[in-house]
Amino acid sequence: MPDPLVLTGATLIDGTGAAPVSGRAVVVRDGRIHAVVAERDAPSGQTLRLDGLTLLPGLINCHVHLCFGGEADPGTAMVKEAFAATVIKATMRARETVEAGVTTVRDLGGRDYAELSVRDAVRSGTIPGPRVLCAGKGICITGGHGWQLIGREADGPDEVRKAVREQLRAGADVIKIFATGGVMTPGVEPNSAQLTLDEVRAAIEEARKAGRRTAAHAMGSDGIANCLDGGITTIEHGVFLTEALCERMVRDGVFLVPTLIAPAAIAAGGLAAGIPEYAVRKSLAVADRHLEGFRMALRAGVMIAAGADSGTPCNPHGTLVPELALMVKGGMTPAAAVHAATAVAARALGLEHETGRIAPGLAADLLAVDGNPAERIEALDEVRFVMAQGRIAVNRLK
Ligand SMILES: [Zn+2]
């Protein structure tokens, strides 16, 4: 067994929602957290001193699009470039992401499965990056939200089953469906349901048979209700949530991934930034209701997992802080926001035995920052050290 790496001196936030503690050493061996012990009991081995820093689990961004770069009009930018250029850029974005302390992402739509190759290249150690879970193409109705870029159109339960099977064949880790209209496709309305209940059920059933979880782009109330009826794992966006829908999510253990920054960034950038008119108009129309839905979910006790929809207009990859700061602005404590980006997110993705906490047996996904993010969420941007699955991605220790 190789010598362990011992991390000492930091204040520890273990990701479970417990208060920060000091005087602990984290022992890393073979890419995993071997033990968390009192500093005086730390084994000999190579020691990294993290004095004055806060050590926490690597962050999890439950909603990204690695093939899109957060330009004002990312869809047009991607369509105009060669496929190879998309692959190179997605590779760079994976690196930016891990260097910002985000050690796991879930990609909910890319370009012809390029993001799956990024996933595999990180896994094999060929390139630096976070652990990536991929959906491949999202299942949408003909002409529905997502059809132009990241969707696989399917109509009727049988075709939906086939579409899901195609994603499984391609190697998808999770199945994404488009249950309602959205902002980034012209001619569809965020509040309108799209896939029917039968289609939603078919998609989720196919995913379940293969042991996969499901994520639904779901903004309107009727579409959210269809997803809850079908047994969805995560509701993405949840703009038009109601109290009754929130109660159902609590009862059924369904997670909300709010992605508050996505429409907020579009509304802030606006036409002046070059964002398409339809996206600006629809984002402005849903922005307030989106925050209201988030607050409702928070009050009701819905499990909220962090996800930024990174790659959408003016919403680049890397730091998760803009999303977490909006969650805090919406009423979450900074400590709860950290929890939403660690242990809760890991549970939403089915990775609770792999990452999201600092506990023996889990992967060594670790982030050390200057300051205390449980009090001031922006401290997460003061990155000093990142380890992703035992590999050091950032070392700015003095
Ligand atoms: Zn998205």
Residues whose N, C-alpha, C, O or C-beta is under 5 A from the ligand:
A	BS01	ZN	D309
